[in-house]
Amino acid sequence: MSINDLPVLQALRTKMEWHQERQRVLSENVANSDTPNFKPRDLVEPKFDSTGAPANSFAQLSLTMTSAAHIAPPSGQSTSFDQNRRAGFQTRPAGNAVSLEDEMLKVSANQMDFAAVTSLYGKSLHLLKTAIGKG
C-alpha cells in the first residue's frame, strides 16, 4: 500500500483541494461585487465516510488546469465540488447580492482552515516517516 492510498491522507488532500477551490469562488464573488445582478456563490463542504473517503459525489464545479506546470489530478479521482445553493444574501437595487464584509470573513476563515489542514497533512507525513524510520 502506497502512502498516497491511506484514507486519512486522501481525506486531507480532498479537504485542501476544497479549500483551494472555495478560495477561487470567494475571490470571484469579491471581484464581481459591483457587477449588476451578480449572485455570490459558495461551495458545500465535503463529507467523509468512516474510512475517510469523500461520502458525497462532486458534480458541479470542475477544476481546470490553466498551465502545463500545474499538477494533474490523479486518475479516477473526482475533480469538482458541489455549489452551496442555500447561501443567503440580500440584493442591492442594482441586483448585486455580494456583501464584501461577509465574503472577507469567509476568505479569512477559509485561509485559517486551509493552514490547519496543511499543517495536519505535513505532520501526518512526518509521523509516518518517523514510524518507518526515515524521519
N, C-alpha and C positions, 0 to 999 in steps of 0.2 A: 504494500500500500504506500502510495506516494504521500508526502506531507500535504500536497495540494488537495488530496482526497479526504482529508479529515473534516468532518461535518462542522466543527467549531470554526475552522479557518474559512470554510466555504460560507458560513453564515456571516462572519466578519467581513469577508470580501464583498458579499452581496450588500451588506449594510453600507460599506464605504462607497460602492457604486451608486447606491440610492442617494446618499448624501451629495455626491458629485452631481448627479442629475437634478436633484432638488435645488442645488445652488444655481444651476443653469436656468431652471424655471423661475426661481425667485428673482434672478437678475433680469430676466426678460420682463417680469412684472414691473420692476423699478424702471427699466428702460422705456417702457410704454406707459408710464404714469400720466403722460399728457395726451396720449392717443385717444381721440373720441371713440366711445362705445367699446373700449377695451375692458375685458373682464379678467381679473387676476386668476391665475391657476396655481395649484399646489399638487403634490403627489401623495398618494396613500402610502403610509409606512408599510414596508413588507412584514409579513407574519412568518414565523418559523415553526415547523413541527418539532416533535420531541427529539428528532435526530439532528436538528439544526439546519435542515434543508428548507428552502422557501416553501411555505404552505399555500400561497396564492399564486395564481398564474398572472404573469405580467404581459399585457397585450396592447397597451395604448401608445405610450411614448417610446419610440425606438431610439437607441443610442446610435450615433453616427461617428465614423472616423473621418475627420476633416484633413488629416495629414497622413502620409505614409509612415511617419515616425511614431504614430500612435500604436499602442499595443492592441492587437485584435482580441476580442473576447474569445474564450475557449470554445471550441466546437461543442455543440449540444447544450450550451447554457443559454438561458434567456437573456436578451439584450434590451429589455424595455421594462417600464414601470407604469402602473395604473395612475390615472389622474384622480385627484380628490375633487369630486363634483359637488360635494356638500359644503364647500368653504363658503362662509357667509361674507357678504360685502354690502356696502352702501354705495349707491350710484350718485355721482355728481350730475349737475344739469347737462354737462356735455356728454353724459352717458358712460364716463370712465368710472370704474369702481375700485381703483387701486388706492390704498391707504399706505403712504410711504412709511409711516410710523410702524404699522403692522408688518409690512414687508421687511423693514430693517430689523425688527425684533425676531422675525423668523430666520433671517440671514444669520444673525448673531447666534441664535440657538443652534442652527444647523452647523455653524463653524465649530462651536464647542462640542457638539455631539460627534462630528467627524474627527476632531482631535482625540476624543476619548476612544473611539473605535480604532483609530490608527494606533494609539498607544497600546490598547489591548492586543491588537494584531502583532505588533512588534514584540511585546512581552511574551506572547504565546509562542512565537517563533524562537525567542531566546530560551524559554523554558524547555522547548523540545530539543534544541541544540545541546543544552546542558544535560538533559536526560540521556542523550545518545553519546555524550562525551566529546562533543565538538564545540562546545561553547565555553 
